[in-house]
Amino acid sequence: MDLLYISQYTLALTFLITGGRKLYLPKEKIIANGSAWAENFTEPFIKLIGLIEVICAIGIGIRSRVFIPQIIDFFLLLIMLVLMLGASVIHYRRKEYPLLTWTLVLFAMALYMLYFDYSYMRSFF
């Protein structure tokens, strides 16, 4: 259970910080701060990714404190996995291996949490 909570709060905090950064900063500052991948995307798309990350972070971060239906958690984690998979592909194509490593660690955490949620949901059927 401890690994689940560590994964939960690490994912929530990371997604909240990175998503908030994408929402708050203009595209030029995001690129200047070391996120060269943003050159390939429009500013509204970057803001959309940031909004999705913040929503997922809030949902995952409060899941143990507030009642959220299990199926919503499941879909939030699926969305996180899709975002991390897309980020992994982009970092791999751009040969940004340190960022790829961190993205894959977050992907593994979200996959672990998804497996835990799925096994928990299975017990009800």
C-alpha positions in Angstrom: 0.0 0.0 0.0 2.9 2.4 0.7 4.1 2.1 -2.9 0.6 3.0 -4.1 0.5 6.2 -2.1 4.1 7.1 -3.1 3.1 6.6 -6.7 -0.2 8.5 -6.3 1.3 11.6 -4.8 4.4 11.6 -7.0 2.2 11.4 -10.1 -0.2 14.0 -8.8 2.5 16.5 -7.8 4.5 16.0 -11.0 1.4 16.4 -13.2 0.2 19.4 -11.2 3.5 21.2 -11.5 4.1 20.4 -15.2 0.5 21.0 -16.2 0.3 24.2 -14.3 3.5 25.3 -16.0 2.1 24.6 -19.4 -1.1 26.5 -18.6 0.6 29.5 -17.0 3.7 30.1 -19.2 3.6 31.2 -22.9 5.1 28.8 -25.4 8.3 30.8 -25.8 9.1 30.6 -22.1 8.3 26.9 -22.0 10.8 26.4 -24.9 13.4 28.7 -23.2 13.1 26.8 -19.9 14.3 23.6 -21.5 11.2 22.0 -23.1 12.4 22.0 -26.7 9.6 19.6 -27.6 7.1 22.5 -27.5 8.5 23.9 -30.7 6.5 21.2 -32.6 3.1 22.1 -31.2 0.8 25.1 -31.2 0.2 27.1 -28.0 -3.5 26.1 -27.7 -2.5 22.4 -27.9 0.2 22.9 -25.2 -2.5 24.6 -23.0 -4.8 21.7 -23.6 -2.2 19.2 -22.5 -1.6 21.3 -19.4 -5.3 21.4 -18.6 -5.6 17.7 -18.9 -2.6 17.1 -16.7 -3.9 19.4 -14.0 -7.4 17.7 -14.1 -5.7 14.3 -13.8 -3.4 15.5 -11.0 -6.3 16.8 -8.9 -8.4 13.7 -9.5 -5.5 11.3 -8.6 -4.2 13.5 -5.7 -7.5 13.6 -3.8 -8.7 10.1 -4.5 -7.8 8.8 -1.1 -9.2 11.8 0.7 -12.5 12.3 -1.1 -14.9 9.8 -2.5 -14.3 9.5 -6.3 -16.0 6.7 -8.1 -13.5 4.0 -9.0 -14.3 4.1 -12.7 -13.3 7.8 -12.8 -9.9 7.0 -11.2 -9.5 4.2 -13.8 -10.1 6.6 -16.7 -7.9 9.3 -15.2 -5.1 6.8 -15.0 -5.7 5.7 -18.6 -5.5 9.3 -19.7 -2.2 9.7 -17.8 -0.9 6.6 -19.5 -1.8 7.9 -22.9 -0.1 11.3 -22.2 3.0 9.6 -20.9 3.1 7.2 -23.9 2.8 10.2 -26.3 5.5 12.1 -24.3 7.8 9.0 -24.5 7.5 8.8 -28.3 8.2 12.5 -28.7 11.3 12.4 -26.3 12.6 9.3 -28.1 12.3 10.9 -31.5 14.0 14.0 -30.3 16.7 11.9 -28.6 16.0 13.5 -25.2 16.9 10.5 -23.3 17.0 12.0 -19.7 13.4 13.2 -20.2 12.5 9.9 -21.7 13.8 8.1 -18.6 11.7 10.2 -16.3 8.6 9.9 -18.5 9.0 6.1 -18.5 9.3 6.1 -14.7 6.0 8.1 -14.5 4.5 5.7 -17.0 5.4 2.7 -14.8 3.9 4.4 -11.7 0.7 5.1 -13.5 0.6 1.5 -14.9 1.1 0.1 -11.3 -1.7 2.3 -10.0 -3.9 1.2 -12.9 -3.2 -2.4 -12.2 -4.1 -1.9 -8.6 -7.3 -0.2 -9.5 -8.2 -2.8 -12.0 -7.6 -5.6 -9.5 -9.7 -3.8 -6.9 -12.5 -3.3 -9.4 -12.4 -7.0 -10.4 -13.2 -8.0 -6.8 -16.7 -6.4 -7.2 -17.6 -8.5 -10.3 
